[in-house]
Amino acid sequence: MAATSPDVAVVGHFSADSIKLPSNAKPYPILGGAAAYVSLSARQLDASAMVISKVGADFPKTYLKRLRGEGVDVTHVIKTPEEATTSFELTYNQDLSSRTLRLRRHGSPILPSELPRFLHAKAVHVAPIADEISFEVVAQLKSCGDLLCCDPQGMTRRFDADGNVACCAQLDRRILPLVDVFKCSVDEIKVLTDKSELNQAINAVHDFGPKIVIATMGTAGSVFSVQNEIRRVPACESMRVVDPTGAGDAFMGGFLAEYTRKKDLFWCACVGSASASLVVEDVGTRFFGDKAEIYRRARVVYEKEIKQ
């Protein structure tokens, strides 16, 4: 069997979601999951992308068709007709500053035996959304890429009987020494480390092993840290904000597309910021902008910061 060698391989569930936005009376059905946002964002910058995921019979065929049409390799998306696709209901408040998240259906975990046998990517990004990835899967993925990245969001979610979601600090710490790039939101990193101050939280993650730590802050931009040197990355300006869902994942798609080309780390983060600023301009995964506009927005931030 030929080796599978994409620039970016994303591991995590796709989801069939419903988003309730204040701008529309009816909810929007969308293709969701970090794997969708990261892979499609990377493809906008001509990076090759593949996804390792698992979906049920209820997963719309049009979603896979759309991903293929965008050039995402979905060969390793496992179809389980007897099981459900992971599905969330997202409800935003009036000014889009917060949301409630409810799990409607829970797909089955991705197993070590279901990973491709001959995968070697420039970057492997572990992006679970509902605790579908175990330490054993991450350990096996460590040898499948030049760079192992992780967004632990789905590893820290817990669900009550009604599917309501809460973030907790229960993360399998064995994962962290395997990871080269660790990305999460500011709120998540503080919960995970039990540190109320961001710099202390970032340094606590570094102590476990990750060389690069990225913390996203929504409209306030992001910060990244390498070798304990922390640098802020301003948010790129959006034309409008329709749906904030997936902005952090679009950031990682843009970041990794450039990082696999061995670009300057701050430039990679600026491209990530530009990618995030575009995805929020429409609902769900409908819109990622184009390459020229991503790079234009990234240059605005990059050149402004370099000149200071």
N, C-alpha and C positions, 0 to 999 in steps of 0.2 A: 504494500500500500504506500502511495506517495505521501511525503511529509506535508503537513498543513502548516504554512508559515506566513501568517498574516502580520501586518504591523501591530495591530491591536486585537487581542482576543478578550471578549467580555464574558464573564461567567455569572449567571444569575437568572432568575425567572423574568420572562415577559409577563405582563399582566393585562387583563382586559378590564379597564377601569371606567368609572363614571365620575365626572367632575361637575360640581355645582358651583357656578360662578355668579356673582351678583349682577353681572351684565346680561344674564339670560335666565328666563323663567324655567327652562327645561335643562336637565343635566346633559352633558356631552359624553357620549361613549368614545373612549380613546384607547389607542395602543399605549400601554404604560410599562413601567419598570425601568430601572437604571440602565439595564442592558440595551433597551431601545434608544434612550437618549444619548448614551455614550457612543454607541456604534454609529448612529446616524450623524451625530456631530463630527465624529472623526472622518466619516465619508465625505462631508462637505469640504474637507481640506485634502481630499484625494488620498487619505491613508486607507490601506486595505483593512477591513474589519470583519471579524467573524463573531458569532455568539454561540455559547453553549448554554442551553436552556431546556426547559421542560414545560410543555403545555398540554391541556386536555382537549377533548373533542369539541368543547365549547369555544375554543380559540378561533376567532374569525379567520378564514382563509385569506381574506383580503389583506390582513395585516402582514402575513408572510409574503404575499405577492408584492406588497408595497416595499418591504425590506429588501427582497431580491431585486426589485426595480431600482432601488437606490444603491445596489452593489454590495449589500451586506451578505456575507456568507452565512446562511442558516442551515447548512447541511447537517450540523450537529445539534439542531433543535429536536429534542426527543418528543414524540407524540404519544400520549397515554390515553387512548380512547375511553378507558374505564374510569378515569379520574378527572377532576376539575382543574381549570386554569386558575392560578392565583388572581384575585380580583379585589380591588379596593374601591371604596366610595370616598371621594375627597370633597369637602364642603368648605369654601372660603368665606370669610367675613366680608363686610361691605367694602373695605379699603384694601383687601388682599394681603393684609399684614399678618394674618394667622389663618389656620385651617384646622378642621377636625378630620381625622382619618379613621375609617372603619373597614376592617377586613370582611369581605363578603364571602369569599371562597379561598381555600388554602390548598395550593398545589403540593405535590409530594416532593421530597428533597431530591437534589441532584447527588448521585452516588459516585464514589471513586471509580467504580467499574464502568460508568457511563461517560467518562472523559475520553476524548480522542487518544488513540494510542501513540500517534506520531506528531503531536502538536509541538511546535516551537515558534513562539511569537516574539516579536521585539518587546512587547509589553503585554502582560496578562493582568487584567483588571478584575478583581473579585468584587461583585456588586450585588449582594443578596438583598431581597426586599422583605422576606418573611421567614427568616431563619432556615433557608433551604440549603445552606452550604456549611458543612462541618469542618472541623480542624483537619480531618483526614483528607478531605478534598483539597483544602488549601495546601497541605503538605505535599500532595501529589503534583499540584500546579506549580510548586516552587521550581521544579526542574523543567517546566514547559515554556519558560520565557527568559529573556535577558533581564527583565525587570518585572517584579511582582508588586502590584498595587492593590490596595484594599480600601473600600468604603464600607465600614462595618454597620451601617444603618440598620440593615435587615437582621443583623445578628443581635441587636440590642432591643428589638421591638418585642413587646409582650402583649397578648391579646386577652381581653376578658370574654365572658360567655357571649356577649353581644357583638364581639369583633372590634370593640374600641381599642385603640392603640396607645400604648404608653412606652416611653423610653426608660430603660433601666441600665444599671452599670454592670450587668452580668455578661461580660465578654470573655470568651476563652482566651486567656492571656498567652497561651502557647502559640497563637497565631502571630502575635506582634513581632517576635524575632525573625520570622520568615519574610516579613514585608519590607520592601525597599521604600515605597511611597504610601503613606497613610493619609487618607483624606476624609474629613467629615465636617459637619457644621460646628460653629462655635459652641452652641448649646450642647451638642452631643459630646464634644471633647471634654467639656467641663464636667458633665455627668460621669463619663467613663473614667476620668482621672480623679474625681472628687476634689478638683481644684477650682476655686472661684475666679482666679486670675488667669487670663489667657496664656500669657508667657509661661507661667508655671505649668499649665496643663500641657502645652506643647513640649516643654522640656521633659515632662513626665513620660510622654509617649516616646520621645527620643531615647530615654533611658532603657526602654524595652527593646530597642534595636532599629526601628525605621530611620533611614537616613534623611528622608524628606518628609515633612509634615505639612499638610495644607489644611487650613481651616477657612471655610466659606462663611460670609457674613451677610448674604443677601445684597440689598442695595448699598451696603457699606463696603462692598468689595470682598477681599479675601486677604489672608496672610499666608506666606509660606516660610518654612524654616528649613535650612540645611546646615548641618554641623552647628546647631544651636544659634545660628545667626538668623534673626527674624526680620522679614521684609513685608511691607504692606503693598498690596496691589489694588489700586482704585477700581471701582466698578466702571465699565463702559456705559455711556449714556444710551438708553433705549428710546426709540421713537414713541413708544407707548408700552404700557404693561397691561396685558390681557390675562395672562395665566402664569404665575411664578413656578408652577410645577416643573421639576426637572432641570432647573437652572444650574444647580451644582453638578449634575451629571453631564450636562452640555459643556460645562467648564472642563470636566475631566476629559471629554472627548477631544476638545480643542487642545488642551494641554498635552495629552499623550500623542496626538498626531504630530505636534512639533517636537516633543521630547524624543520621539523615536528617530527624528532627523538630526538629533544631536544639537539642537538649537540652544541658545542661551536660556537659562532657567527663568529669568525674569520675563523674557520674550514669550516663553511658553505659557507663563501665567497670564500675560496680557492677552494672548490669543484665547486662552480659556475664558477670560473675562468677557472678551468680545463675543465668543460663542454663546455664553450665558445671556448676554444682553439682547441677542436676537431671538432666542427660543421663547422668551417671555412675551414676544409681540403677537403671538397667536395662541390658540388653544392646544395643549398637549404637544404631541410630536408632529404637528402639521407643518411647522415652519422652522428652518434653521438658518435662513439667510443664504447668501452665496459666498464663495471663497473671497472674492474681491472686497466685499463689504466687511467680512470678518477681519481680514488683514488691515483694512483702512481703519476700523475702530481700534484694533490692537495698536497700530502705529501711533494714533493720537495719544493714547495713554503712555506707551513706551517712551516716545520722544519727549513728552512733557516731564516724565519722571527722571529720565536720564539727564535732562538739562538742569534739573534742580540741584 
